[in-house]
């Protein structure tokens, strides 16, 4: 069982769950306010999550697709891992290549099926996510656009979280959902570039470029917070995001000084777990209005709590 959990890199799935909560929150209102970021319809009382089945269907879809991507990553890298990471589940023989392939395919089918139960747009986004996952794992990761391909997976995962509210795919490209997805996609593009040579001494120029891309992602999120109308003062949320950005940059600078596998991999773990806190910060920001502040605190804290199982599991199951 431990071998399969290592194959799945289970601790990282909680970052995908946080994306779904974020996407769902950014396209739903919980008390008096616009039902659609682009619309003018209003409700005079608190709104539930439009049938919990939608939310949990998207959550299941995201988790299954994310975990399938982890599995197929090792399936396609089995030969390389045999040379560089012989202790991984497949090269060590603890999980057969056939069993891993079946597991990855099963998770992918279940994920797409779960998205289909939510709606047509959710199904379409899930299929785009499948294409991005398989494209990255099979070919793109070895090309210069590999980090961009991984960033697109995170971008689509955030869009998946908001897909239940729309009847056609272009509707997803509305603020604030689209801007949040862009910011997180850029952040993950930087993290992926940062981790590209984690198994050996990394190139400092590569790490520096990765740090720059991550900060561009933060800049997009700051722009969203500052420019989106009808929000309460954003001082607190900007400070929260600033703390995360400071932590990430501090770890990145440490890796720049000592680009060894141990230092770089330790930084990557912090960068991955920080996704949950970034998502929680954005949730608090979006719901930080006089009429829904209680919802903002509750949902932000619940999302941030996803870090706890991720941290506990990461003690026995490596995240990278």
C-alpha positions as CSV (number, residue, x, y, z in Angstrom):
1,X,0.0,0.0,0.0
2,X,2.8,2.4,0.8
3,X,4.3,1.8,-2.6
4,X,1.0,2.8,-4.3
5,X,0.7,5.9,-2.1
6,X,4.2,6.9,-3.1
7,X,3.4,6.3,-6.7
8,X,0.4,8.6,-6.3
9,X,2.5,11.2,-4.4
10,X,-0.6,11.5,-2.2
11,X,0.3,14.6,-0.1
12,X,0.2,16.8,-3.2
13,X,-3.5,16.0,-4.0
14,X,-4.6,18.4,-1.3
15,X,-3.3,21.3,-3.4
16,X,-5.6,20.2,-6.2
17,X,-8.5,20.1,-3.8
18,X,-7.8,23.7,-2.7
19,X,-8.0,24.8,-6.4
20,X,-11.5,23.3,-6.7
21,X,-12.6,25.2,-3.6
22,X,-11.2,28.4,-5.0
23,X,-12.8,28.0,-8.4
24,X,-16.1,27.1,-6.8
25,X,-16.1,30.1,-4.5
26,X,-15.1,32.5,-7.2
27,X,-18.2,31.6,-9.2
28,X,-20.7,31.4,-6.4
29,X,-22.1,33.9,-4.0
30,X,-23.1,33.0,-0.4
31,X,-25.2,36.0,0.5
32,X,-26.6,39.2,-1.0
33,X,-24.6,40.1,-4.1
34,X,-24.2,39.2,-7.8
35,X,-24.7,35.6,-8.7
36,X,-22.4,35.9,-11.7
37,X,-19.3,38.1,-11.8
38,X,-20.5,39.4,-15.2
39,X,-24.2,39.5,-14.4
40,X,-26.6,41.8,-12.5
41,X,-28.8,39.2,-10.9
42,X,-29.1,39.4,-7.1
43,X,-30.2,37.2,-4.3
44,X,-31.5,38.5,-1.0
45,X,-30.5,35.6,1.1
46,X,-27.7,33.2,1.6
47,X,-27.2,30.7,-1.2
48,X,-26.2,27.2,-0.6
49,X,-23.6,25.5,-2.8
50,X,-26.2,24.7,-5.5
51,X,-26.5,21.1,-4.6
52,X,-23.4,19.7,-2.7
53,X,-23.3,17.0,-5.4
54,X,-21.8,19.6,-7.9
55,X,-19.0,20.5,-5.6
56,X,-18.1,17.0,-4.6
57,X,-18.4,15.8,-8.2
58,X,-15.8,18.4,-9.2
59,X,-13.6,17.6,-6.2
60,X,-13.7,13.9,-7.1
61,X,-12.9,14.7,-10.7
62,X,-9.9,16.9,-9.8
63,X,-8.5,14.4,-7.3
64,X,-8.7,11.5,-9.7
65,X,-7.3,13.4,-12.7
66,X,-4.5,14.8,-10.5
67,X,-3.6,11.4,-9.1
68,X,-3.7,9.8,-12.6
69,X,-1.2,12.4,-13.7
70,X,1.1,11.4,-10.9
71,X,0.9,7.8,-11.9
72,X,1.4,8.4,-15.6
73,X,4.4,10.6,-14.8
74,X,6.1,7.5,-13.3
75,X,4.8,5.2,-16.1
76,X,6.4,7.3,-18.8
77,X,9.5,7.9,-16.8
78,X,10.1,4.3,-15.7
79,X,13.3,3.9,-17.7
80,X,14.7,7.3,-16.5
81,X,13.8,6.5,-12.9
82,X,15.5,3.2,-13.1
83,X,18.8,5.1,-13.6
84,X,18.1,8.2,-11.5
85,X,15.6,7.2,-8.9
86,X,15.8,3.4,-8.5
87,X,13.9,3.5,-5.2
88,X,10.7,4.7,-6.9
89,X,7.8,2.2,-6.8
90,X,8.0,1.1,-10.5
91,X,11.8,0.7,-11.0
92,X,12.1,-0.9,-7.6
93,X,9.6,-3.6,-8.6
94,X,7.1,-2.8,-5.8
95,X,4.5,-1.8,-8.4
96,X,4.5,-3.3,-11.8
97,X,4.4,-1.1,-14.9
98,X,1.1,-2.9,-16.0
99,X,-0.5,-2.3,-12.6
100,X,0.5,1.3,-12.6
101,X,-0.9,1.8,-16.1
102,X,-4.2,0.3,-15.2
103,X,-4.4,2.4,-12.0
104,X,-3.6,5.6,-14.0
105,X,-6.2,4.8,-16.7
106,X,-8.9,3.9,-14.1
107,X,-8.4,7.1,-12.2
108,X,-8.6,9.1,-15.4
109,X,-11.8,7.5,-16.5
110,X,-13.4,8.0,-13.0
111,X,-12.3,11.6,-13.0
112,X,-13.8,12.4,-16.4
113,X,-17.0,10.5,-15.4
114,X,-17.3,12.5,-12.2
115,X,-16.9,15.8,-14.2
116,X,-19.6,14.6,-16.6
117,X,-22.1,14.2,-13.8
118,X,-21.7,18.0,-13.0
119,X,-22.3,19.3,-16.5
120,X,-21.2,19.7,-20.1
121,X,-18.7,22.4,-19.4
122,X,-17.1,20.5,-16.6
123,X,-16.8,17.5,-18.9
124,X,-15.1,19.7,-21.6
125,X,-12.7,21.1,-19.1
126,X,-11.9,17.7,-17.7
127,X,-11.1,16.4,-21.2
128,X,-8.8,19.4,-21.8
129,X,-7.1,18.6,-18.5
130,X,-6.7,14.9,-19.6
131,X,-5.0,16.1,-22.8
132,X,-2.7,18.5,-20.9
133,X,-1.8,15.8,-18.4
134,X,-1.0,13.1,-20.9
135,X,0.8,15.6,-23.2
136,X,3.0,16.7,-20.3
137,X,3.8,13.3,-19.0
138,X,4.5,11.7,-22.3
139,X,6.4,14.3,-24.4
140,X,6.2,17.9,-23.3
141,X,8.0,17.6,-20.0
142,X,11.3,16.9,-21.9
143,X,10.9,20.0,-24.0
144,X,11.4,23.7,-23.2
145,X,7.7,24.2,-22.9
146,X,7.3,21.5,-20.3
147,X,6.9,23.9,-17.4
148,X,4.2,25.8,-19.4
149,X,2.4,22.6,-20.0
150,X,2.4,21.8,-16.3
151,X,1.2,25.3,-15.5
152,X,-1.7,24.8,-17.9
153,X,-2.7,21.8,-15.9
154,X,-3.0,23.9,-12.8
155,X,-4.8,26.6,-14.8
156,X,-7.4,24.1,-16.1
157,X,-7.8,22.7,-12.6
158,X,-8.8,26.1,-11.2
159,X,-11.2,26.5,-14.1
160,X,-12.7,23.1,-13.4
161,X,-13.6,24.3,-9.9
162,X,-15.7,27.1,-11.4
163,X,-17.1,25.1,-14.4
164,X,-20.4,24.2,-12.7
165,X,-21.8,27.8,-13.1
166,X,-21.4,28.1,-16.8
167,X,-23.4,26.7,-19.8
168,X,-20.7,27.3,-22.4
169,X,-16.9,27.0,-22.3
170,X,-16.0,30.7,-23.1
171,X,-17.9,31.7,-19.9
172,X,-14.9,30.5,-17.9
173,X,-12.7,33.3,-19.3
174,X,-14.4,35.9,-17.1
175,X,-12.8,37.6,-14.1
176,X,-12.0,36.8,-11.4
177,X,-11.9,33.1,-12.1
178,X,-9.7,33.5,-15.2
179,X,-7.2,35.8,-13.6
180,X,-6.8,33.6,-10.5
181,X,-6.3,30.6,-12.8
182,X,-3.6,32.6,-14.8
183,X,-1.8,33.6,-11.6
184,X,-1.7,30.1,-10.2
185,X,-0.8,28.7,-13.6
186,X,2.2,31.0,-13.8
187,X,3.2,30.2,-10.3
188,X,3.2,26.4,-11.1
189,X,5.1,27.1,-14.3
190,X,7.8,28.6,-12.2
191,X,7.7,25.8,-9.6
192,X,8.0,23.2,-12.4
193,X,11.0,25.0,-13.9
194,X,12.5,25.3,-10.5
195,X,12.1,21.5,-10.0
196,X,13.3,20.5,-13.4
197,X,16.7,19.3,-12.4
198,X,16.0,18.6,-8.7
199,X,17.8,15.2,-8.8
200,X,21.1,16.8,-9.5
201,X,22.8,20.2,-8.9
202,X,20.6,22.8,-10.5
203,X,21.6,25.6,-12.8
204,X,21.4,29.0,-11.0
205,X,20.1,30.8,-14.1
206,X,17.3,28.3,-14.4
207,X,16.4,28.7,-10.7
208,X,16.5,32.5,-11.1
209,X,14.2,32.5,-14.1
210,X,11.8,30.1,-12.2
211,X,11.7,32.5,-9.3
212,X,10.9,35.4,-11.6
213,X,8.0,33.5,-13.2
214,X,6.6,32.6,-9.8
215,X,6.7,36.3,-8.8
216,X,4.9,37.2,-12.0
217,X,2.2,34.9,-10.9
218,X,2.0,36.6,-7.6
219,X,1.8,40.0,-9.4
220,X,-1.2,38.8,-11.4
221,X,-3.0,37.8,-8.1
222,X,-2.1,41.2,-6.5
223,X,-3.5,43.0,-9.6
224,X,-6.7,41.0,-9.3
225,X,-7.2,41.8,-5.7
226,X,-6.5,45.5,-6.2
227,X,-8.6,46.1,-9.3
228,X,-11.6,43.8,-8.7
229,X,-14.6,46.1,-7.8
230,X,-16.9,46.0,-4.7
231,X,-14.3,44.5,-2.4
232,X,-13.6,45.6,1.2
233,X,-10.1,47.0,1.9
234,X,-7.5,44.4,0.7
235,X,-4.7,45.3,3.2
236,X,-5.1,42.1,5.2
237,X,-5.2,39.8,2.1
238,X,-2.3,41.6,0.5
239,X,-0.3,41.1,3.7
240,X,-1.3,37.4,3.8
241,X,-0.2,36.9,0.2
242,X,3.0,39.0,0.9
243,X,4.0,36.6,3.7
244,X,3.6,33.6,1.3
245,X,5.6,35.4,-1.4
246,X,8.3,36.3,1.1
247,X,8.6,32.7,2.2
248,X,8.8,31.4,-1.3
249,X,11.4,33.9,-2.3
250,X,13.5,33.3,0.8
251,X,13.6,29.5,0.0
252,X,14.3,30.2,-3.7
253,X,17.3,32.5,-2.7
254,X,18.6,29.8,-0.4
255,X,18.5,27.3,-3.3
256,X,20.2,29.8,-5.6
257,X,23.1,30.0,-3.1
258,X,23.3,26.2,-2.6
259,X,21.6,24.5,-5.6
260,X,22.0,21.0,-4.3
261,X,19.2,18.4,-4.6
262,X,18.5,18.5,-0.9
263,X,18.1,22.3,-0.8
264,X,16.1,22.5,-4.0
265,X,13.8,19.7,-3.1
266,X,13.2,21.2,0.3
267,X,12.2,24.5,-1.4
268,X,9.9,22.7,-3.8
269,X,8.0,21.1,-0.9
270,X,7.3,24.5,0.6
271,X,6.3,25.9,-2.8
272,X,3.9,23.1,-3.4
273,X,2.3,23.3,0.0
274,X,2.0,27.1,-0.4
275,X,-0.5,26.5,-3.1
276,X,-3.1,25.7,-0.5
277,X,-2.4,28.9,1.4
278,X,-2.5,31.0,-1.8
279,X,-5.9,29.5,-2.6
280,X,-7.1,30.1,1.0
281,X,-6.0,33.7,0.8
282,X,-7.8,34.3,-2.5
283,X,-11.0,32.8,-1.0
284,X,-10.8,35.1,2.0
285,X,-10.2,38.0,-0.3
286,X,-13.2,37.2,-2.5
287,X,-15.6,36.7,0.4
288,X,-14.1,39.6,2.5
289,X,-17.2,41.8,2.1
290,X,-19.4,43.2,4.9
291,X,-22.2,40.9,4.0
292,X,-20.2,37.7,3.7
293,X,-17.2,38.1,6.0
294,X,-18.2,35.1,8.1
295,X,-18.3,32.9,5.1
296,X,-14.9,34.2,4.0
297,X,-13.3,33.3,7.3
298,X,-14.9,29.9,7.5
299,X,-14.1,28.8,3.9
300,X,-10.6,30.2,4.0
301,X,-9.8,28.4,7.2
302,X,-11.3,25.2,6.0
303,X,-9.2,25.4,2.8
304,X,-6.0,26.3,4.7
305,X,-6.5,23.3,6.9
306,X,-5.8,21.1,3.9
307,X,-2.1,21.8,4.6
308,X,-2.3,19.6,7.8
309,X,-2.9,16.2,6.1
310,X,-0.5,17.2,3.4
311,X,2.2,17.9,5.9
312,X,1.6,14.8,7.9
313,X,1.6,12.5,4.9
314,X,4.7,14.2,3.4
315,X,6.7,12.8,6.3
316,X,6.4,9.3,4.9
317,X,5.5,9.9,1.3
318,X,7.8,12.2,-0.7
319,X,6.1,15.0,-2.6
320,X,8.7,15.2,-5.4
